């Protein structure tokens, strides 16, 4: 796991602000959740935008006194299916969402793409995910992978903890953006699948993710978007 000293609610609040800066901002839509050591799931509440979430806006999925996002079942379905997942992020980043509205495949064109050398899942119903059956179906489409493109809708990404999920969310959007850019220049030349899988653990490791997490927080702080009272 990535070494992070913040509380889980603080981590989720930071994650919301970071992914907003990485292209996931969409009014009050989009949500980040995480599962604690006791198996409890905490999630951004409904009604606030990703870039304004504070720790007190992160609530338990069991709290009947708060209004949860309609698509909270997305997160719960993944946690039921994947014991290895500690964080789930759902949003509508433009490039990855646009990719999901085509028949194109995300290719390992760059170091960003090699994070997804095992591929990304596809879920083919554009509807909102509002019941357990739908949530479980998205989890099936995700399978054992890091991300699923929800066709004509958005994306869902996972990680073993909050920083890993944030890196995955940001990297997915960047990989899709670079693929769009590369396609405008000419024929695509992806990295061979076997080579991409060899490179993945070299490029992506816990120590690097810790550095990225801390750098993201510093960037958000410099822009004036840090949590109230934060000393990140």
N, C-alpha and C positions, 0 to 999 in steps of 0.2 A: 504493500500500500504506500501511497505518497504520504510523506511526513508533513502533516498539517496540524497546527495547534489550536485552530479555531473550533468553536462548537459547530455541530452539524447544521444548526439553523443559520449560523453566520456563513458557513461554507455555501449553503444553498443560496443565500442572499447575494453573496459575491458571484456565484455561478450565474445567477439571473442577470446581473449587471454586465458580466463579461460577455455572455453570449449575445446580449443586446448589442454590444459594441461590435460583435463579430457577424452581424447581419441578421440576427433573429428578432430584432425589435418589430413588433406588429401590434400597435395599440395596446390593449390589455391582454392580448392573446399570447400563447406560449407558456410553458410551465416546466419547472425543474423540481424533481423530487429526489429523496435519498432515503435509504433504509439504515436504521441504526443497529447497534450490536444486539439489541433485544428483538429485532425483527419489525419494529414499528416504522411506518412510512411517514415522512414529513414532506410537505409540498407547498409551493407558492400558493397563496390564496387567490381566489377570483377577485377581479376589480382593480388590480394594480398592474402597471406596466412592468416589464422585466427590468427596465433601467431605474426603477424607483423602489425596488423591493428592499425592505429592511428585515432584520431577523424576526421581528414581531409579526411580519407578514407571512412567515413560514409556519404552517400549522399541521397538526396531526390529521391524518386521513380519518381518524376515528372521532374527531371533534365535531359533534353535532351542532355546536353553537356558531360555526363559521360556514360561509358559503364556499364550497369547493368548485373548481372547474368542472364543467360537464364531462370532460375527457379524462378525469382522474382515473377512470377504469383502465385507460391505456397503461398507466404506470403499474397499477395493481396486477394486471394481466401478465406483464413482464416479470414482476417479482415472483409471482406464483410459478412461472415457468423456468426462471433462471436464478438458481441459488448463488451464482457467481456475480450477479449484478448488484452493485451498491448504489447506483445513481441512474436515473432515466431523465432524458431531456426531449421534449417535443416542441417543435416550432415550425415556422414557415419561411426559412431563409430563401431569398429569391433564386439563386442559381441551382441549389439542390432541389428546390421545389419545381423549378422549370425542367430540370433533368427528369424528374419523376413524372412529368406530363408528356414525355416522349418515349419512344421505344429504345433509346440509346442506353448503353451500359456504362457505368462509371469505370473508367480504365485507369490502370496504374501508370499514368503519364509522367508523374513527378514524385518527389519524396512524399508529398501529401497523399497521393494516390496509393502508395504502398501500404499505408495503414489499413487499407481496405483490400489487400491482396486476396483475401478470402471471399471477396465480393460483398455486395449489400443485398438485403432482401427487398422484396416488392410486395406491397399490399394493394390490391386492385379495386378497392371500393372507396370512392371519394367522400362518402358520408362522414359526419361527425361520429366519433366513437363514444357512445353513451351508455353501453351496457356491457356486462361481463362477457357475453358471448363474443361481441366485437373485440373487446380487449384481449381475450384469449386468442382470437384469430390473428390479430396483429402480432402477438407474441410468437405464434406459429410461423408467420411470414418472416419475422426476425430470425428465428432459429437460433443458432449459436453464434451469429455474426454480431458486429459492432453497431450496425445501422440498418434501418429499413426505410426505403422510399415509399411514402404513402401516396400513391398515384393521384395526381390532380388535387393534392391536399397539402402535404408538407413532409416532414421527416421525423423519425424517432431514432435517437442514439442512446447507447448505454455505455457504462464504464464500471470498473470494479469499485471505484470511489468517485467522489465529486470532481477532483481535478482531472482524472482520466476521461470522464464523460464530457467535461468542458473541452478538453483538447480534441476529443473525437468530433464533437459538434462543430467546432471551428475549422477543423481540418477537412471535414466533409464538405462544408460550404466552399472552402478555398480550392479543394480538388475539383469540384464541379465548375467553379469559376474559371480555373486554369484550363480545364478541358474545353469550355466554351471558347476561350480565347485562342487556344491552340487550333481548334477546328476552323477558325477564321483564316488561319495562315496556310493551311494545306492538309495533306494526308497525316493522320495521327500515327505516331510511332510509340506504342506503349512499351513499357519495360516487360520483359518476359515474366510470366507468372511465377516460375520457380525462382528467378532472380529477385523478384519483388518480395517473395516470402523470406528469402535469405537476408535481404536488407532491412526488413521490418524491425526485428529486435535490436539491430544496430542503431537505427534512427529513433526508435520509440522505446524508452525505458524509464523507470520510476524517477531516477535522478534528474533526467531532463524535464519530466513533467513537473517536478517540484520547482525547478527554475522558472518554467513557463508560467506556472500558477502565480508565483511571487511577482514576476514581471508584469503579468496582466493586472494584478492589483495595483502595482505602482503606477501603471499607465492610467488606470481608472481614477486613482487619487489625483494624479497630475491634472487630469481633465476636470476635476472638481466633482466627480461622480461617486466618491467613496461612501461607505456606510457612515451613519452618524456615530461619532466617537471612535471611529476606526483608527488603528495605529499600524495598518498594514505597511 
